[in-house]
Amino acid sequence: MGEKVVVMGQGYVGLPLAVAAAERGYEVVGFEVDEDRVKKLAVGESYVGDVDSARLAALLDSGAYRPTMEPDDLAGFDLAVITVPTPMRDGLPDLSYIESAGTTLARWLRPGAAVSLESTSYPGTTGDVLAPLLERLSGLAAGTDFHLGYSPERIDPGNTRWTFTTTPKVVAGVDERSRRRLADFYGSIVDQVVPAPTIRVAEMAKVLENTFRHVNIALVNELAMHAEALGVDVWAALDIAATKPFGFMRFTPGPGVGGHCLPVDPLYLSWKVEQDLSRPFRMVALADELNTQMPEYVVRRVTRGLGRRGQTLHGARVLMLGLAYKPNTGDVRESPAVRLAEHLLAEGAQVRVADPVVSEDPGVAGLVRVELSDEEVEAAHVVLVATDHDAFDYAHLVATAGYIFDCRHRVPAADHVESL
Ligand SMILES: NC(=O)c1ccc[n+]([C@@H]2O[C@H](COP(=O)([O-])OP(=O)(O)OC[C@H]3O[C@@H](n4cnc5c(N)ncnc54)[C@H](O)[C@@H]3O)[C@@H](O)[C@H]2O)c1
């Protein structure tokens, strides 16, 4: 067996990392505080789309990977990676999960060991929050006694071209030795490592990447609203603009942004700017406002579409396709489709939703989960495509539905199909 690697948090980020490291010969301990998750992992059941259960089972059999919620299992670790959540709580960054994972780790931190933070956070988190906590609790000094660094995760769940292994991995350290130590580790499990000059640069680069996406999505969302009012097909305009081979990147409108990253990460950055500089990050605030209002905008458009057909939204039967925040994932965190369902229900619609990928209950009172069938489609006053999973047969949908409102521009064009 190789070095002992501990991965703190076995979620969308931590599990693919743990599995990749175990497959490369590391002795991997997957530490997780959610008992249900540990139980599933222990019997080789993966809840993360990018990790196949068969892969997991093989690693459990060989002993290369061990899930646990027992802190004593961390004893003697050589390298620990922290991949715990970094949500917002009451409008503020919540670093309590990082602090808790750091507290658990500190007890087992030995001279010569290494710690890498991967959770997304604002610039300063590793140096100002994690380093002092580890130093205080272990009595060891970062850089001098143990290695410490930051390596932001860029995983895009469901993306088969850019996976954990093929996506370049940014690595920074509190000192050159820490950076080299982490670069050696990541270099052994991913195709390319990108050294960042400082930890703050790496932290800033990560939040910049997601803020860039957030702002550009807000731009096309606002454009979609104006284009509709001007009578211009925004999707056709985007296709034409995207033929420019330089200086343009195609983003698409949608019912809002979701997932753990886009709705949250830019706010970590704007919080830090406001906190330290006492001034707002205006682009982030505006993008957040625009993206947040999209579900209500969709409801207004659907209300109008139904009105043209002599139907009020109140009392209408709405069949939503998709609950996840993006296609082919079962992730409903911050999903705009869930917000859409809530708004429609609040307006008095009867809302039914088909999503063959989502197993989790989003906890929306009054929302009825159904299997997609011709009967469901025919009985609906409007079929609302919220998430364009590949599993849906869009050509068949056009043939069976009376009115389709397509938030994703995925359904073939027809007179009774309206796009966002
Ligand atoms: N999901 C993505 O696509 C993605 C992409 C890039 C970066 N990130 C970032 O990576 C981090 C993790 O995200 P995720 O999507 O994997 O979250 P997740 O919720 O899927 O997984 C995190 C796991 O950590 C566990 N956990 C919480 N506290 C713990 C502790 N003290 N010790 C051990 N485990 C603990 C949780 O129970 C959970 O299972 C976040 O900062 C996120 O912003 C996520």
The ligand as an SDF file (V2000), in Angstrom:
LIG
                    3D

 44 48  0  0  0  0  0  0  0  0999 V2000
  -20.2630   19.9130   -6.6550 N   0  0  0  0  0  0  0  0  0  0  0  0
  -19.5280   20.6020   -7.4900 C   0  0  0  0  0  0  0  0  0  0  0  0
  -19.7750   20.5770   -8.6890 O   0  0  0  0  0  0  0  0  0  0  0  0
  -18.3340   21.4220   -7.0210 C   0  0  0  0  0  0  0  0  0  0  0  0
  -17.4110   21.8380   -7.9740 C   0  0  0  0  0  0  0  0  0  0  0  0
  -16.3030   22.5810   -7.5680 C   0  0  0  0  0  0  0  0  0  0  0  0
  -16.1560   22.9030   -6.2230 C   0  0  0  0  0  0  0  0  0  0  0  0
  -17.0770   22.4900   -5.2960 N   0  0  0  0  0  0  0  0  0  0  0  0
  -16.8390   22.8490   -3.8950 C   0  0  0  0  0  0  0  0  0  0  0  0
  -16.3960   21.6900   -3.1980 O   0  0  0  0  0  0  0  0  0  0  0  0
  -16.9040   21.7050   -1.8600 C   0  0  0  0  0  0  0  0  0  0  0  0
  -17.7050   20.4470   -1.5920 C   0  0  0  0  0  0  0  0  0  0  0  0
  -18.8090   20.4090   -2.4720 O   0  0  0  0  0  0  0  0  0  0  0  0
  -19.6330   19.0930   -2.7580 P   0  0  0  0  0  0  0  0  0  0  0  0
  -20.4820   19.3950   -3.9400 O   0  0  0  0  0  0  0  0  0  0  0  0
  -18.7470   17.9070   -2.8070 O   0  0  0  0  0  0  0  0  0  0  0  0
  -20.5340   19.0270   -1.4390 O   0  0  0  0  0  0  0  0  0  0  0  0
  -21.3650   17.7650   -0.8800 P   0  0  0  0  0  0  0  0  0  0  0  0
  -22.3650   18.3150    0.0350 O   0  0  0  0  0  0  0  0  0  0  0  0
  -21.7660   16.8880   -2.0210 O   0  0  0  0  0  0  0  0  0  0  0  0
  -20.2630   16.9520   -0.0710 O   0  0  0  0  0  0  0  0  0  0  0  0
  -19.6840   17.4110    1.0880 C   0  0  0  0  0  0  0  0  0  0  0  0
  -19.7260   16.2920    2.1020 C   0  0  0  0  0  0  0  0  0  0  0  0
  -19.0050   16.6990    3.2490 O   0  0  0  0  0  0  0  0  0  0  0  0
  -19.6370   16.1300    4.3770 C   0  0  0  0  0  0  0  0  0  0  0  0
  -19.1820   16.8150    5.5780 N   0  0  0  0  0  0  0  0  0  0  0  0
  -19.6690   17.9270    6.1840 C   0  0  0  0  0  0  0  0  0  0  0  0
  -18.9510   18.2370    7.2660 N   0  0  0  0  0  0  0  0  0  0  0  0
  -17.9590   17.3210    7.3460 C   0  0  0  0  0  0  0  0  0  0  0  0
  -16.8840   17.1310    8.2390 C   0  0  0  0  0  0  0  0  0  0  0  0
  -16.6790   17.9460    9.2650 N   0  0  0  0  0  0  0  0  0  0  0  0
  -16.0790   16.0640    8.0410 N   0  0  0  0  0  0  0  0  0  0  0  0
  -16.2730   15.2280    7.0120 C   0  0  0  0  0  0  0  0  0  0  0  0
  -17.2910   15.3650    6.1200 N   0  0  0  0  0  0  0  0  0  0  0  0
  -18.1140   16.4110    6.2910 C   0  0  0  0  0  0  0  0  0  0  0  0
  -21.1040   16.2800    4.0720 C   0  0  0  0  0  0  0  0  0  0  0  0
  -21.8900   15.3940    4.8440 O   0  0  0  0  0  0  0  0  0  0  0  0
  -21.1280   15.9410    2.5720 C   0  0  0  0  0  0  0  0  0  0  0  0
  -21.3640   14.5720    2.3370 O   0  0  0  0  0  0  0  0  0  0  0  0
  -17.7090   22.9880   -1.7390 C   0  0  0  0  0  0  0  0  0  0  0  0
  -16.8820   24.0070   -1.2310 O   0  0  0  0  0  0  0  0  0  0  0  0
  -18.0610   23.3110   -3.1710 C   0  0  0  0  0  0  0  0  0  0  0  0
  -18.2750   24.6850   -3.3730 O   0  0  0  0  0  0  0  0  0  0  0  0
  -18.1660   21.7410   -5.6740 C   0  0  0  0  0  0  0  0  0  0  0  0
  1  2  1  0
  2  3  2  0
  2  4  1  0
  4  5  1  0
  4 44  2  0
  5  6  2  0
  6  7  1  0
  7  8  2  0
  8  9  1  0
  8 44  1  0
  9 10  1  0
  9 42  1  0
 10 11  1  0
 11 12  1  0
 11 40  1  0
 12 13  1  0
 13 14  1  0
 14 15  2  0
 14 16  1  0
 14 17  1  0
 17 18  1  0
 18 19  2  0
 18 20  1  0
 18 21  1  0
 21 22  1  0
 22 23  1  0
 23 24  1  0
 23 38  1  0
 24 25  1  0
 25 26  1  0
 25 36  1  0
 26 27  1  0
 26 35  1  0
 27 28  2  0
 28 29  1  0
 29 30  1  0
 29 35  2  0
 30 31  1  0
 30 32  2  0
 32 33  1  0
 33 34  2  0
 34 35  1  0
 36 37  1  0
 36 38  1  0
 38 39  1  0
 40 41  1  0
 40 42  1  0
 42 43  1  0
M  CHG  2   8   1  16  -1
M  END
$$$$
